[in-house]
Amino acid sequence: MYQAMKGSTHVLAPHEIAVTAIPEDERVWVPQAPNVWFRPLMLNTLQGQWCNLLRVRRAGVLSRHLHPSPVHGFVLKGSWRYLEHDWVATEGSYVFEPPGEIHTLVVPDDVPEMITFFNISGCMYYVDQDNKHVGFEDVFTKIDMCRKHYTEVGLGADYVDQFVR
Ligand code: FE
């Protein structure tokens, strides 16, 4: 994971990541819920943070949740909204989710597919309609999901390692 950099005072530096964000190989998308997938880009185990693409197709729902830390999003394709708010994030939109903000992500009926880049710190803290805690995801559960999926589709459990720092 670490490389010595020749002629630099930076003796140890993690490898950079440079990948085509929207993959040609469908297997790179990790299923998360019916009609919801994520594509890992950077899984930061030292800071409990991750960057991924979220893909949601019609009728897909990302369950009601909050984050204890900030989240930044940029919409690459399609559009989506939160059931709790009346604005719509459209292609090219930037979205900031402040810590503690509770939301449920859905795509409008006339949108076949949305893809959004998210930079997520901390965790996804899932709550029910009464805001009672019902589950969570963090960078480690994300890595576990990737390993399981990449094993099942033949890419191999270690396929995810290229995104882990
Ligand atoms: Fe969120």
Backbone and ligand atoms as CSV (ligand in chain L), in Angstrom:
chain,resi,resn,atom,element,x,y,z
A,1,MET,N,N,0.826,-1.208,0.000
A,1,MET,CA,C,0.000,0.000,0.000
A,1,MET,C,C,0.864,1.264,0.000
A,2,TYR,N,N,2.057,1.182,0.539
A,2,TYR,CA,C,2.914,2.357,0.577
A,2,TYR,C,C,4.098,2.186,-0.371
A,3,GLN,N,N,4.536,3.294,-0.920
A,3,GLN,CA,C,5.658,3.229,-1.839
A,3,GLN,C,C,6.686,4.285,-1.435
A,4,ALA,N,N,7.939,3.935,-1.645
A,4,ALA,CA,C,8.987,4.919,-1.428
A,4,ALA,C,C,9.011,5.825,-2.660
A,5,MET,N,N,9.057,7.128,-2.447
A,5,MET,CA,C,9.076,8.057,-3.573
A,5,MET,C,C,10.506,8.521,-3.811
A,6,LYS,N,N,11.031,8.155,-4.963
A,6,LYS,CA,C,12.412,8.459,-5.320
A,6,LYS,C,C,12.664,9.963,-5.347
A,7,GLY,N,N,13.751,10.369,-4.765
A,7,GLY,CA,C,14.137,11.773,-4.862
A,7,GLY,C,C,13.200,12.707,-4.132
A,8,SER,N,N,12.423,12.180,-3.210
A,8,SER,CA,C,11.475,13.026,-2.484
A,8,SER,C,C,11.727,12.882,-1.000
A,9,THR,N,N,11.415,13.947,-0.279
A,9,THR,CA,C,11.517,13.838,1.170
A,9,THR,C,C,10.311,13.086,1.731
A,10,HIS,N,N,9.301,12.907,0.888
A,10,HIS,CA,C,8.143,12.118,1.295
A,10,HIS,C,C,8.483,10.648,1.124
A,11,VAL,N,N,9.036,10.052,2.167
A,11,VAL,CA,C,9.519,8.670,2.058
A,11,VAL,C,C,8.353,7.709,1.876
A,12,LEU,N,N,7.310,7.942,2.621
A,12,LEU,CA,C,6.156,7.054,2.532
A,12,LEU,C,C,4.914,7.845,2.149
A,13,ALA,N,N,4.253,7.402,1.120
A,13,ALA,CA,C,2.984,8.030,0.742
A,13,ALA,C,C,2.062,6.938,0.221
A,14,PRO,N,N,0.801,6.990,0.552
A,14,PRO,CA,C,-0.126,5.993,0.018
A,14,PRO,C,C,-0.231,6.130,-1.494
A,15,HIS,N,N,-0.584,5.045,-2.166
A,15,HIS,CA,C,-0.818,5.105,-3.604
A,15,HIS,C,C,-2.007,6.013,-3.905
A,16,GLU,N,N,-1.880,6.758,-4.984
A,16,GLU,CA,C,-3.008,7.546,-5.475
A,16,GLU,C,C,-4.054,6.605,-6.075
A,17,ILE,N,N,-5.233,7.150,-6.380
A,17,ILE,CA,C,-6.289,6.395,-7.051
A,17,ILE,C,C,-6.715,7.199,-8.265
A,18,ALA,N,N,-6.723,6.561,-9.414
A,18,ALA,CA,C,-7.227,7.211,-10.620
A,18,ALA,C,C,-7.978,6.157,-11.422
A,19,VAL,N,N,-9.276,6.244,-11.431
A,19,VAL,CA,C,-10.094,5.236,-12.112
A,19,VAL,C,C,-11.215,5.923,-12.889
A,20,THR,N,N,-11.744,5.210,-13.862
A,20,THR,CA,C,-12.953,5.668,-14.536
A,20,THR,C,C,-14.093,5.519,-13.545
A,21,ALA,N,N,-14.712,6.639,-13.187
A,21,ALA,CA,C,-15.676,6.591,-12.085
A,21,ALA,C,C,-16.886,5.721,-12.420
A,22,ILE,N,N,-17.464,5.936,-13.592
A,22,ILE,CA,C,-18.610,5.096,-13.992
A,22,ILE,C,C,-18.050,3.910,-14.762
A,23,PRO,N,N,-18.078,2.724,-14.144
A,23,PRO,CA,C,-17.358,1.582,-14.712
A,23,PRO,C,C,-18.070,0.974,-15.914
A,24,GLU,N,N,-17.272,0.395,-16.812
A,24,GLU,CA,C,-17.871,-0.324,-17.939
A,24,GLU,C,C,-18.372,-1.684,-17.488
A,25,ASP,N,N,-17.691,-2.256,-16.499
A,25,ASP,CA,C,-18.051,-3.584,-16.004
A,25,ASP,C,C,-19.161,-3.447,-14.952
A,26,GLU,N,N,-20.325,-3.924,-15.300
A,26,GLU,CA,C,-21.502,-3.806,-14.430
A,26,GLU,C,C,-21.251,-4.430,-13.052
A,27,ARG,N,N,-20.356,-5.413,-12.994
A,27,ARG,CA,C,-20.122,-6.130,-11.731
A,27,ARG,C,C,-19.483,-5.250,-10.662
A,28,VAL,N,N,-18.926,-4.110,-11.077
A,28,VAL,CA,C,-18.275,-3.219,-10.109
A,28,VAL,C,C,-19.316,-2.561,-9.197
A,29,TRP,N,N,-20.541,-2.421,-9.678
A,29,TRP,CA,C,-21.629,-1.859,-8.860
A,29,TRP,C,C,-22.037,-2.871,-7.795
A,30,VAL,N,N,-22.047,-2.455,-6.560
A,30,VAL,CA,C,-22.392,-3.348,-5.446
A,30,VAL,C,C,-23.848,-3.111,-5.061
A,31,PRO,N,N,-24.673,-4.168,-5.114
A,31,PRO,CA,C,-26.079,-3.994,-4.761
A,31,PRO,C,C,-26.239,-3.659,-3.281
A,32,GLN,N,N,-27.123,-2.718,-3.010
A,32,GLN,CA,C,-27.290,-2.267,-1.632
A,32,GLN,C,C,-28.721,-2.466,-1.147
A,33,ALA,N,N,-29.682,-2.313,-2.050
A,33,ALA,CA,C,-31.110,-2.508,-1.758
A,33,ALA,C,C,-31.756,-2.698,-3.130
A,34,PRO,N,N,-33.033,-3.081,-3.191
A,34,PRO,CA,C,-33.674,-3.205,-4.506
A,34,PRO,C,C,-33.543,-1.902,-5.292
A,35,ASN,N,N,-32.961,-1.982,-6.501
A,35,ASN,CA,C,-32.792,-0.807,-7.378
A,35,ASN,C,C,-31.834,0.249,-6.829
A,36,VAL,N,N,-30.971,-0.139,-5.888
A,36,VAL,CA,C,-29.955,0.773,-5.340
A,36,VAL,C,C,-28.606,0.064,-5.346
A,37,TRP,N,N,-27.574,0.747,-5.891
A,37,TRP,CA,C,-26.220,0.195,-5.943
A,37,TRP,C,C,-25.227,1.283,-5.535
A,38,PHE,N,N,-24.029,0.870,-5.085
A,38,PHE,CA,C,-22.946,1.840,-4.921
A,38,PHE,C,C,-21.704,1.330,-5.629
A,39,ARG,N,N,-20.891,2.274,-6.061
A,39,ARG,CA,C,-19.629,1.942,-6.719
A,39,ARG,C,C,-18.530,2.590,-5.865
A,40,PRO,N,N,-17.715,1.774,-5.151
A,40,PRO,CA,C,-16.687,2.346,-4.288
A,40,PRO,C,C,-15.627,3.075,-5.106
A,41,LEU,N,N,-15.156,4.209,-4.579
A,41,LEU,CA,C,-14.063,4.935,-5.224
A,41,LEU,C,C,-12.886,5.080,-4.276
A,42,MET,N,N,-13.174,5.426,-3.018
A,42,MET,CA,C,-12.125,5.590,-2.023
A,42,MET,C,C,-12.714,5.234,-0.664
A,43,LEU,N,N,-12.112,4.239,-0.017
A,43,LEU,CA,C,-12.616,3.744,1.266
A,43,LEU,C,C,-11.550,4.026,2.316
A,44,ASN,N,N,-11.797,5.058,3.103
A,44,ASN,CA,C,-10.783,5.626,3.986
A,44,ASN,C,C,-10.922,5.059,5.402
A,45,THR,N,N,-10.113,4.046,5.704
A,45,THR,CA,C,-10.239,3.363,7.001
A,45,THR,C,C,-9.591,4.144,8.136
A,46,LEU,N,N,-8.778,5.150,7.813
A,46,LEU,CA,C,-8.100,5.915,8.859
A,46,LEU,C,C,-8.961,7.059,9.374
A,47,GLN,N,N,-9.861,7.535,8.534
A,47,GLN,CA,C,-10.707,8.661,8.941
A,47,GLN,C,C,-12.189,8.317,8.968
A,48,GLY,N,N,-12.514,7.038,8.736
A,48,GLY,CA,C,-13.920,6.649,8.775
A,48,GLY,C,C,-14.734,7.440,7.779
A,49,GLN,N,N,-14.338,7.364,6.511
A,49,GLN,CA,C,-14.945,8.207,5.470
A,49,GLN,C,C,-14.868,7.427,4.171
A,50,TRP,N,N,-15.792,7.695,3.259
A,50,TRP,CA,C,-15.685,7.044,1.958
A,50,TRP,C,C,-16.311,7.883,0.866
A,51,CYS,N,N,-15.794,7.689,-0.361
A,51,CYS,CA,C,-16.352,8.309,-1.556
A,51,CYS,C,C,-16.906,7.204,-2.431
A,52,ASN,N,N,-18.104,7.398,-2.902
A,52,ASN,CA,C,-18.663,6.413,-3.823
A,52,ASN,C,C,-19.654,7.065,-4.771
A,53,LEU,N,N,-20.025,6.304,-5.801
A,53,LEU,CA,C,-21.148,6.706,-6.630
A,53,LEU,C,C,-22.349,5.935,-6.143
A,54,LEU,N,N,-23.464,6.606,-6.031
A,54,LEU,CA,C,-24.722,5.947,-5.692
A,54,LEU,C,C,-25.567,5.922,-6.956
A,55,ARG,N,N,-26.106,4.762,-7.282
A,55,ARG,CA,C,-27.000,4.635,-8.445
A,55,ARG,C,C,-28.354,4.132,-7.963
A,56,VAL,N,N,-29.377,4.883,-8.296
A,56,VAL,CA,C,-30.733,4.486,-7.908
A,56,VAL,C,C,-31.603,4.510,-9.153
A,57,ARG,N,N,-32.289,3.399,-9.387
A,57,ARG,CA,C,-33.218,3.356,-10.525
A,57,ARG,C,C,-34.643,3.479,-10.023
A,58,ARG,N,N,-35.531,3.754,-10.922
A,58,ARG,CA,C,-36.933,3.991,-10.592
A,58,ARG,C,C,-37.419,3.043,-9.490
A,59,ALA,N,N,-38.134,3.580,-8.528
A,59,ALA,CA,C,-38.716,2.803,-7.422
A,59,ALA,C,C,-37.679,2.433,-6.353
A,60,GLY,N,N,-36.423,2.746,-6.606
A,60,GLY,CA,C,-35.411,2.488,-5.579
A,60,GLY,C,C,-35.501,3.532,-4.473
A,61,VAL,N,N,-35.243,3.102,-3.239
A,61,VAL,CA,C,-35.293,4.003,-2.079
A,61,VAL,C,C,-34.058,3.779,-1.219
A,62,LEU,N,N,-33.380,4.870,-0.868
A,62,LEU,CA,C,-32.304,4.775,0.116
A,62,LEU,C,C,-32.921,5.132,1.467
A,63,SER,N,N,-32.990,4.143,2.349
A,63,SER,CA,C,-33.785,4.236,3.579
A,63,SER,C,C,-33.451,5.469,4.416
A,64,ARG,N,N,-34.434,5.864,5.206
A,64,ARG,CA,C,-34.349,7.049,6.075
A,64,ARG,C,C,-33.125,6.949,6.994
A,65,HIS,N,N,-32.326,8.010,6.994
A,65,HIS,CA,C,-31.070,7.983,7.757
A,65,HIS,C,C,-30.581,9.388,8.065
A,66,LEU,N,N,-29.584,9.459,8.928
A,66,LEU,CA,C,-28.820,10.689,9.142
A,66,LEU,C,C,-27.346,10.314,9.170
A,67,HIS,N,N,-26.498,11.338,9.189
A,67,HIS,CA,C,-25.052,11.134,9.323
A,67,HIS,C,C,-24.575,11.971,10.503
A,68,PRO,N,N,-23.650,11.458,11.312
A,68,PRO,CA,C,-23.122,12.255,12.416
A,68,PRO,C,C,-22.118,13.297,11.936
A,69,SER,N,N,-21.706,13.188,10.676
A,69,SER,CA,C,-20.681,14.075,10.110
A,69,SER,C,C,-21.151,14.547,8.739
A,70,PRO,N,N,-20.460,15.549,8.168
A,70,PRO,CA,C,-20.938,16.125,6.905
A,70,PRO,C,C,-20.876,15.164,5.718
A,71,VAL,N,N,-21.778,15.396,4.766
A,71,VAL,CA,C,-21.794,14.649,3.508
A,71,VAL,C,C,-21.890,15.655,2.363
A,72,HIS,N,N,-21.093,15.431,1.323
A,72,HIS,CA,C,-21.128,16.276,0.125
A,72,HIS,C,C,-21.499,15.400,-1.064
A,73,GLY,N,N,-22.375,15.920,-1.921
A,73,GLY,CA,C,-22.801,15.153,-3.090
A,73,GLY,C,C,-22.763,15.983,-4.354
A,74,PHE,N,N,-22.546,15.303,-5.476
A,74,PHE,CA,C,-22.573,15.969,-6.781
A,74,PHE,C,C,-23.302,15.044,-7.759
A,75,VAL,N,N,-24.375,15.549,-8.356
A,75,VAL,CA,C,-25.227,14.707,-9.211
A,75,VAL,C,C,-24.631,14.607,-10.616
A,76,LEU,N,N,-24.306,13.386,-11.026
A,76,LEU,CA,C,-23.714,13.161,-12.345
A,76,LEU,C,C,-24.778,12.887,-13.404
A,77,LYS,N,N,-25.866,12.268,-12.983
A,77,LYS,CA,C,-26.884,11.842,-13.962
A,77,LYS,C,C,-28.247,11.762,-13.295
A,78,GLY,N,N,-29.279,12.150,-14.022
A,78,GLY,CA,C,-30.643,12.028,-13.513
A,78,GLY,C,C,-30.937,13.031,-12.412
A,79,SER,N,N,-31.920,12.720,-11.583
A,79,SER,CA,C,-32.261,13.601,-10.474
A,79,SER,C,C,-32.887,12.785,-9.345
A,80,TRP,N,N,-32.936,13.393,-8.178
A,80,TRP,CA,C,-33.491,12.709,-7.010
A,80,TRP,C,C,-33.935,13.748,-6.000
A,81,ARG,N,N,-34.647,13.259,-4.998
A,81,ARG,CA,C,-35.092,14.179,-3.953
A,81,ARG,C,C,-35.187,13.426,-2.636
A,82,TYR,N,N,-35.356,14.188,-1.578
A,82,TYR,CA,C,-35.598,13.604,-0.268
A,82,TYR,C,C,-37.073,13.727,0.061
A,83,LEU,N,N,-37.664,12.682,0.609
A,83,LEU,CA,C,-39.078,12.720,0.979
A,83,LEU,C,C,-39.336,13.834,1.982
A,84,GLU,N,N,-38.319,14.183,2.770
A,84,GLU,CA,C,-38.473,15.166,3.847
A,84,GLU,C,C,-38.357,16.609,3.364
A,85,HIS,N,N,-37.992,16.821,2.090
A,85,HIS,CA,C,-37.786,18.191,1.594
A,85,HIS,C,C,-38.471,18.366,0.242
A,86,ASP,N,N,-38.647,19.631,-0.179
A,86,ASP,CA,C,-39.336,19.801,-1.458
A,86,ASP,C,C,-38.407,20.194,-2.604
A,87,TRP,N,N,-37.103,20.307,-2.365
A,87,TRP,CA,C,-36.189,20.592,-3.478
A,87,TRP,C,C,-35.808,19.296,-4.198
A,88,VAL,N,N,-35.366,19.459,-5.444
A,88,VAL,CA,C,-34.925,18.314,-6.248
A,88,VAL,C,C,-33.471,18.535,-6.655
A,89,ALA,N,N,-32.634,17.526,-6.463
A,89,ALA,CA,C,-31.237,17.597,-6.903
A,89,ALA,C,C,-31.183,17.104,-8.348
A,90,THR,N,N,-30.810,18.018,-9.252
A,90,THR,CA,C,-30.785,17.658,-10.669
A,90,THR,C,C,-29.348,17.513,-11.153
A,91,GLU,N,N,-29.183,17.001,-12.360
A,91,GLU,CA,C,-27.855,16.775,-12.929
A,91,GLU,C,C,-27.016,18.049,-12.809
A,92,GLY,N,N,-25.827,17.914,-12.236
A,92,GLY,CA,C,-24.947,19.069,-12.030
A,92,GLY,C,C,-25.093,19.705,-10.662
A,93,SER,N,N,-26.093,19.289,-9.880
A,93,SER,CA,C,-26.304,19.890,-8.557
A,93,SER,C,C,-25.257,19.441,-7.554
A,94,TYR,N,N,-24.910,20.366,-6.671
A,94,TYR,CA,C,-24.112,20.052,-5.484
A,94,TYR,C,C,-25.061,20.015,-4.296
A,95,VAL,N,N,-24.875,19.036,-3.409
A,95,VAL,CA,C,-25.722,18.907,-2.219
A,95,VAL,C,C,-24.844,18.768,-0.982
A,96,PHE,N,N,-25.170,19.523,0.043
A,96,PHE,CA,C,-24.500,19.386,1.339
A,96,PHE,C,C,-25.512,18.876,2.353
A,97,GLU,N,N,-25.177,17.779,3.030
A,97,GLU,CA,C,-26.034,17.250,4.084
A,97,GLU,C,C,-25.359,17.539,5.417
A,98,PRO,N,N,-25.921,18.458,6.206
A,98,PRO,CA,C,-25.307,18.755,7.498
A,98,PRO,C,C,-25.493,17.597,8.470
A,99,PRO,N,N,-24.585,17.464,9.448
A,99,PRO,CA,C,-24.717,16.407,10.445
A,99,PRO,C,C,-26.089,16.471,11.116
A,100,GLY,N,N,-26.709,15.308,11.280
A,100,GLY,CA,C,-27.979,15.233,11.995
A,100,GLY,C,C,-29.209,15.363,11.128
A,101,GLU,N,N,-29.025,15.811,9.872
A,101,GLU,CA,C,-30.151,15.979,8.941
A,101,GLU,C,C,-30.705,14.590,8.571
A,102,ILE,N,N,-32.032,14.414,8.742
A,102,ILE,CA,C,-32.655,13.110,8.475
A,102,ILE,C,C,-33.325,13.136,7.106
A,103,HIS,N,N,-33.055,12.115,6.283
A,103,HIS,CA,C,-33.626,12.117,4.934
A,103,HIS,C,C,-33.761,10.716,4.352
A,104,THR,N,N,-34.647,10.622,3.358
A,104,THR,CA,C,-34.938,9.379,2.636
A,104,THR,C,C,-34.842,9.698,1.162
A,105,LEU,N,N,-33.921,9.046,0.455
A,105,LEU,CA,C,-33.664,9.414,-0.937
A,105,LEU,C,C,-34.506,8.589,-1.902
A,106,VAL,N,N,-35.207,9.291,-2.801
A,106,VAL,CA,C,-35.993,8.614,-3.845
A,106,VAL,C,C,-35.759,9.315,-5.183
A,107,VAL,N,N,-36.044,8.600,-6.280
A,107,VAL,CA,C,-35.983,9.248,-7.594
A,107,VAL,C,C,-37.413,9.479,-8.080
A,108,PRO,N,N,-37.647,10.604,-8.785
A,108,PRO,CA,C,-38.992,10.873,-9.304
A,108,PRO,C,C,-39.423,9.775,-10.283
A,109,ASP,N,N,-40.729,9.622,-10.454
A,109,ASP,CA,C,-41.273,8.556,-11.307
A,109,ASP,C,C,-40.777,8.639,-12.749
A,110,ASP,N,N,-40.486,9.864,-13.219
A,110,ASP,CA,C,-40.098,10.011,-14.627
A,110,ASP,C,C,-38.580,9.924,-14.830
A,111,VAL,N,N,-37.846,9.560,-13.785
A,111,VAL,CA,C,-36.385,9.434,-13.900
A,111,VAL,C,C,-36.002,7.952,-13.862
A,112,PRO,N,N,-35.494,7.416,-14.984
A,112,PRO,CA,C,-35.158,5.990,-15.003
A,112,PRO,C,C,-33.953,5.648,-14.135
A,113,GLU,N,N,-33.007,6.618,-14.006
A,113,GLU,CA,C,-31.775,6.306,-13.271
A,113,GLU,C,C,-31.083,7.586,-12.836
A,114,MET,N,N,-30.585,7.586,-11.602
A,114,MET,CA,C,-29.730,8.692,-11.177
A,114,MET,C,C,-28.396,8.129,-10.703
A,115,ILE,N,N,-27.330,8.902,-10.919
A,115,ILE,CA,C,-26.012,8.553,-10.392
A,115,ILE,C,C,-25.453,9.804,-9.713
A,116,THR,N,N,-25.050,9.664,-8.455
A,116,THR,CA,C,-24.525,10.798,-7.692
A,116,THR,C,C,-23.256,10.399,-6.960
A,117,PHE,N,N,-22.261,11.281,-7.027
A,117,PHE,CA,C,-21.035,11.111,-6.245
A,117,PHE,C,C,-21.303,11.608,-4.829
A,118,PHE,N,N,-20.982,10.767,-3.823
A,118,PHE,CA,C,-21.101,11.187,-2.434
A,118,PHE,C,C,-19.776,11.008,-1.703
A,119,ASN,N,N,-19.421,12.006,-0.921
A,119,ASN,CA,C,-18.293,11.933,0.000
A,119,ASN,C,C,-18.894,11.907,1.405
A,120,ILE,N,N,-18.822,10.751,2.067
A,120,ILE,CA,C,-19.546,10.517,3.322
A,120,ILE,C,C,-18.564,10.332,4.469
A,121,SER,N,N,-18.747,11.102,5.517
A,121,SER,CA,C,-17.904,10.955,6.707
A,121,SER,C,C,-18.704,10.283,7.810
A,122,GLY,N,N,-18.048,9.437,8.585
A,122,GLY,CA,C,-18.699,8.810,9.730
A,122,GLY,C,C,-19.488,7.590,9.340
A,123,CYS,N,N,-20.790,7.730,9.251
A,123,CYS,CA,C,-21.617,6.560,8.933
A,123,CYS,C,C,-22.969,6.976,8.393
A,124,MET,N,N,-23.669,5.981,7.887
A,124,MET,CA,C,-25.089,6.093,7.609
A,124,MET,C,C,-25.785,5.562,8.857
A,125,TYR,N,N,-26.570,6.372,9.512
A,125,TYR,CA,C,-27.244,5.998,10.754
A,125,TYR,C,C,-28.732,5.886,10.402
A,126,TYR,N,N,-29.210,4.651,10.248
A,126,TYR,CA,C,-30.576,4.446,9.763
A,126,TYR,C,C,-31.583,4.564,10.895
A,127,VAL,N,N,-32.682,5.247,10.616
A,127,VAL,CA,C,-33.742,5.436,11.619
A,127,VAL,C,C,-35.096,5.093,10.998
A,128,ASP,N,N,-36.066,4.768,11.872
A,128,ASP,CA,C,-37.428,4.514,11.387
A,128,ASP,C,C,-38.232,5.824,11.401
A,129,GLN,N,N,-39.521,5.713,11.153
A,129,GLN,CA,C,-40.363,6.923,11.049
A,129,GLN,C,C,-40.441,7.684,12.374
A,130,ASP,N,N,-40.156,6.977,13.490
A,130,ASP,CA,C,-40.135,7.638,14.803
A,130,ASP,C,C,-38.725,8.083,15.184
A,131,ASN,N,N,-37.809,8.032,14.198
A,131,ASN,CA,C,-36.403,8.409,14.393
A,131,ASN,C,C,-35.678,7.487,15.375
A,132,LYS,N,N,-36.193,6.268,15.514
A,132,LYS,CA,C,-35.506,5.272,16.341
A,132,LYS,C,C,-34.423,4.597,15.516
A,133,HIS,N,N,-33.248,4.416,16.117
A,133,HIS,CA,C,-32.120,3.813,15.408
A,133,HIS,C,C,-32.399,2.362,15.026
A,134,VAL,N,N,-32.186,2.039,13.749
A,134,VAL,CA,C,-32.462,0.672,13.304
A,134,VAL,C,C,-31.262,0.012,12.616
A,135,GLY,N,N,-30.157,0.736,12.414
A,135,GLY,CA,C,-29.003,0.110,11.773
A,135,GLY,C,C,-27.996,1.147,11.338
A,136,PHE,N,N,-26.843,0.692,10.850
A,136,PHE,CA,C,-25.834,1.648,10.401
A,136,PHE,C,C,-24.975,1.020,9.316
A,137,GLU,N,N,-24.254,1.869,8.575
A,137,GLU,CA,C,-23.199,1.414,7.679
A,137,GLU,C,C,-22.030,2.355,7.892
A,138,ASP,N,N,-20.813,1.799,7.865
A,138,ASP,CA,C,-19.622,2.648,7.908
A,138,ASP,C,C,-18.620,2.132,6.882
A,139,VAL,N,N,-17.438,2.706,6.864
A,139,VAL,CA,C,-16.471,2.324,5.823
A,139,VAL,C,C,-16.138,0.830,5.909
A,140,PHE,N,N,-16.202,0.268,7.106
A,140,PHE,CA,C,-15.857,-1.149,7.256
A,140,PHE,C,C,-16.977,-2.068,6.769
A,141,THR,N,N,-18.228,-1.707,7.037
A,141,THR,CA,C,-19.319,-2.543,6.509
A,141,THR,C,C,-19.371,-2.404,4.984
A,142,LYS,N,N,-19.005,-1.223,4.475
A,142,LYS,CA,C,-18.960,-1.035,3.023
A,142,LYS,C,C,-17.905,-1.955,2.411
A,143,ILE,N,N,-16.728,-2.012,3.012
A,143,ILE,CA,C,-15.669,-2.884,2.511
A,143,ILE,C,C,-16.138,-4.341,2.554
A,144,ASP,N,N,-16.796,-4.733,3.642
A,144,ASP,CA,C,-17.311,-6.105,3.753
A,144,ASP,C,C,-18.314,-6.413,2.635
A,145,MET,N,N,-19.204,-5.468,2.368
A,145,MET,CA,C,-20.195,-5.669,1.293
A,145,MET,C,C,-19.502,-5.844,-0.049
A,146,CYS,N,N,-18.471,-5.032,-0.276
A,146,CYS,CA,C,-17.716,-5.128,-1.538
A,146,CYS,C,C,-17.048,-6.490,-1.657
A,147,ARG,N,N,-16.391,-6.917,-0.590
A,147,ARG,CA,C,-15.693,-8.211,-0.636
A,147,ARG,C,C,-16.655,-9.342,-0.970
A,148,LYS,N,N,-17.807,-9.336,-0.324
A,148,LYS,CA,C,-18.808,-10.394,-0.526
A,148,LYS,C,C,-19.305,-10.369,-1.973
A,149,HIS,N,N,-19.655,-9.172,-2.453
A,149,HIS,CA,C,-20.192,-9.047,-3.819
A,149,HIS,C,C,-19.134,-9.409,-4.861
A,150,TYR,N,N,-17.913,-8.893,-4.703
A,150,TYR,CA,C,-16.882,-9.142,-5.709
A,150,TYR,C,C,-16.470,-10.610,-5.726
A,151,THR,N,N,-16.594,-11.287,-4.603
A,151,THR,CA,C,-16.366,-12.729,-4.572
A,151,THR,C,C,-17.454,-13.426,-5.387
A,152,GLU,N,N,-18.712,-13.041,-5.136
A,152,GLU,CA,C,-19.846,-13.694,-5.801
A,152,GLU,C,C,-19.828,-13.502,-7.312
A,153,VAL,N,N,-19.373,-12.329,-7.785
A,153,VAL,CA,C,-19.425,-12.058,-9.235
A,153,VAL,C,C,-18.129,-12.439,-9.940
A,154,GLY,N,N,-17.159,-12.990,-9.209
A,154,GLY,CA,C,-15.949,-13.491,-9.839
A,154,GLY,C,C,-14.810,-12.489,-9.971
A,155,LEU,N,N,-14.965,-11.291,-9.442
A,155,LEU,CA,C,-13.856,-10.332,-9.491
A,155,LEU,C,C,-12.838,-10.629,-8.390
A,156,GLY,N,N,-13.279,-11.337,-7.370
A,156,GLY,CA,C,-12.394,-11.704,-6.263
A,156,GLY,C,C,-12.527,-10.732,-5.102
A,157,ALA,N,N,-12.412,-11.279,-3.891
A,157,ALA,CA,C,-12.590,-10.458,-2.682
A,157,ALA,C,C,-11.617,-9.288,-2.659
A,158,ASP,N,N,-10.409,-9.489,-3.187
A,158,ASP,CA,C,-9.387,-8.436,-3.086
A,158,ASP,C,C,-9.540,-7.342,-4.153
A,159,TYR,N,N,-10.567,-7.455,-5.004
A,159,TYR,CA,C,-10.797,-6.402,-6.001
A,159,TYR,C,C,-10.988,-5.047,-5.325
A,160,VAL,N,N,-11.584,-5.079,-4.121
A,160,VAL,CA,C,-11.889,-3.822,-3.422
A,160,VAL,C,C,-10.636,-3.149,-2.863
A,161,ASP,N,N,-9.559,-3.926,-2.706
A,161,ASP,CA,C,-8.369,-3.394,-2.030
A,161,ASP,C,C,-7.810,-2.140,-2.719
A,162,GLN,N,N,-7.978,-2.050,-4.028
A,162,GLN,CA,C,-7.450,-0.887,-4.767
A,162,GLN,C,C,-8.096,0.434,-4.344
A,163,PHE,N,N,-9.262,0.333,-3.668
A,163,PHE,CA,C,-9.974,1.548,-3.236
A,163,PHE,C,C,-9.779,1.835,-1.745
A,164,VAL,N,N,-9.096,0.947,-1.055
A,164,VAL,CA,C,-8.956,1.073,0.400
A,164,VAL,C,C,-7.657,1.809,0.754
A,165,ARG,N,N,-7.747,2.766,1.650
A,165,ARG,CA,C,-6.557,3.460,2.174
A,165,ARG,C,C,-6.656,3.507,3.680
L,1,FE,FE,FE,-27.602,10.991,3.492
